[in-house]
Amino acid sequence: MSPAPPGPMKPPREDPGRLRLVKLLHSSVWAFFVASILGVWAGALLGRHAVAFTCMGIVAVEVVILMANRWTCPLTAVAARYTADRRPNFDIYLPEWLARHNKEVFGTLFLAGVLLALARWRGWV
């Protein structure tokens, strides 16, 4: 016997207090990963290769999590339970333009930092 098909999605239960908590958590996690991306740059520029590679590993874990969730943070789904708002920053305390372009901006910074770290580690620059 096959399971019954899913019914229509019920609308989110508006809960501003819980949404604020999720946004605060999401913003804190985001800040941690941005600090890790900046850590790649700092480690590379200061010749602290272990710092740069550790930060790369931290960001790599984030990338795997995002890939497993179709390039969406799992906290976005949690925030969606508490609001019908779907602006790019409904789930995080960021300006809308940055939330919209977050992956492009910080993905580029991360890849550039990785290239710099590898070049410095190999002695090319």
For each residue, the residues with C-beta under 8 A, 3 or more apart:
1:
2:
3:
4:
5:
6: 9
7:
8:
9: 6
10:
11: 84
12: 80 81 82 83 84
13: 81 82
14: 82 83 84
15: 18 19 81 82 83
16: 19 20 82 83
17: 20 21
18: 15 21 22 81 82
19: 15 16 22 23 79 82 83
20: 16 17 23 24
21: 17 18 24 25
22: 18 19 25 26 75 78 79 82 91
23: 19 20 26 27 79 91 92 93
24: 20 21 27 28 93
25: 21 22 28 29 75
26: 22 23 29 30 73 75 76 79 91 92 93
27: 23 24 30 31 92 93 94
28: 24 25 31 32
29: 25 26 32 33 73 75
30: 26 27 33 34 92 94 102
31: 27 28 34 35
32: 28 29 35 36
33: 29 30 36 37 58 59 62 106
34: 30 31 37 38 106
35: 31 32 38 39
36: 32 33 39 40 55 58 59 62
37: 33 34 40 41 55 59 106 109 110 113
38: 34 35 41 42
39: 35 36 42 43 51 52 54 55 58
40: 36 37 43 44 52 55 56 59 110 113 114 116 117
41: 37 38 44 45 52 109 113 116 117
42: 38 39 45 46 48 51 52
43: 39 40 46 48 49 50 51 52 53 54 55 117
44: 40 41 47 49 52 113 116 117 120 121
45: 41 42 116 120
46: 42 43 51
47: 44 120
48: 42 43 51 52
49: 43 44 52 53 117 120 121
50: 43 53 54
51: 39 42 43 46 48 54 55
52: 39 40 41 42 43 44 48 49 55 56 113 117 120 121
53: 43 49 50 56 57 117
54: 39 43 50 51 57 58
55: 36 37 39 40 43 51 52 58 59
56: 40 52 53 59 60 114 117
57: 53 54 60 61
58: 33 36 39 54 55 61 62
59: 33 36 37 40 55 56 62 63 110
60: 56 57 63 64
61: 57 58 64 65
62: 33 36 58 59 65 66
63: 59 60 66 67
64: 60 61 67 68
65: 61 62 68 69 73 74
66: 62 63 69 71 72 73 103
67: 63 64 70 71
68: 64 65
69: 65 66 72 73 74 77
70: 67
71: 66 67 103
72: 66 69 76 77
73: 26 29 65 66 69 76 91
74: 65 69 77 78
75: 22 25 26 29 78 79 91 92
76: 26 72 73 79 80 91
77: 69 72 74 80 81
78: 22 74 75 81 82 91
79: 19 22 23 26 75 76 82 83 90 91 92
80: 12 76 77 83 86 90 91
81: 12 13 15 18 77 78
82: 12 13 14 15 16 18 19 22 78 79
83: 12 14 15 16 19 79 80 90
84: 11 12 14
85: 90
86: 80 90
87: 90 96 99
88: 96 99 100
89: 92 93 94 95 96 98 99 100
90: 79 80 83 85 86 87
91: 22 23 26 73 75 76 78 79 80
92: 23 26 27 30 75 79 89 99
93: 23 24 26 27 89
94: 27 30 89 98 99 102
95: 89 98 99
96: 87 88 89 99 100
97: 100 101
98: 89 94 95 101 102 105
99: 87 88 89 92 94 95 96 102
100: 88 89 96 97
101: 97 98 104 105
102: 30 94 98 99 105 106
103: 66 71 106 107
104: 101 107 108
105: 98 101 102 108 109
106: 33 34 37 102 103 109 110
107: 103 104 110 111
108: 104 105 111 112
109: 37 41 105 106 112 113
110: 37 40 59 106 107 113 114
111: 107 108 114 115
112: 108 109 115 116
113: 37 40 41 44 52 109 110 116 117
114: 40 56 110 111 117 118
115: 111 112 118 119
116: 40 41 44 45 112 113 119 120 125
117: 40 41 43 44 49 52 53 56 113 114 120 121
118: 114 115 121 122
119: 115 116 122 124 125
120: 44 45 47 49 52 116 117 123 124 125
121: 44 49 52 117 118
122: 118 119
123: 120
124: 119 120
125: 116 119 120
